[in-house]
């Protein structure tokens, strides 16, 4: 009987370049959508600067957006089981535009 070759399965080899692995800090996300895609712009607001820059843009199909929503929900649940509830301020959904300095140089 001939030896069966193993099928590769559904494995994906993912490469993470060093410059991408460093990540990008964002404290605001703006989400927009059309019939065929979701666009998520990650923005960094800087204290006392009225202009903010989009630091990264991710474009997703509606199906991938829904999968991302589920994956984020699953990870938030796991995080809260390990570290406790995440509290979210109810009065203002966005970071303040003018951060108040708390120290002097």
PyMOL commands that set and color helices and strands:
alter all, ss='L'
color gray80, all
select helices_A, chain A and resi 18-21+62-83
alter helices_A, ss='H'
color red, helices_A
select strands_A, chain A and resi 28-33+38-44+53-60
alter strands_A, ss='S'
color yellow, strands_A
deselect
rebuild
show_as cartoon
